[in-house]
Amino acid sequence: MMPEPEKWPKYCLCESPYCADLAYIQCDSCDNWFHCKCVGVDEKNVHEIKNYVCAKCQMNKKNI
């Protein structure tokens, strides 16, 4: 039995459930996953990115 859609884990800035049809990138700082499209990363080059840090983590590092 599947949980109700509103109980599915949410990902990205858009807070959508996981979708296998979309490309994701993981933040190396907080380990959260983001849609490439939502964070401005080219899906074709996502595998070439060695270190990705999301905007929230970048801001937290600046404020330390």
C-alpha positions, 0 to 999 in steps of 0.5 A: 500500500502506497502512502498518499502523495502528500506524504511522499518525500519532497525534493528540490526548491520546488518541493516536488516528489521524486520523478525518475524522468528529471535530472537531479544534482546533490549538494555536497554540503547538505546532501539534499537533491535538486532538479537541475532545471530548478538550480540552473545546472545544464542537465547534459553536463551534470555528470561533469560537476565534481562539487555542487553546493546549493545556494542555501549552503553557499549563503550559510558559509558566507554568514559564518 
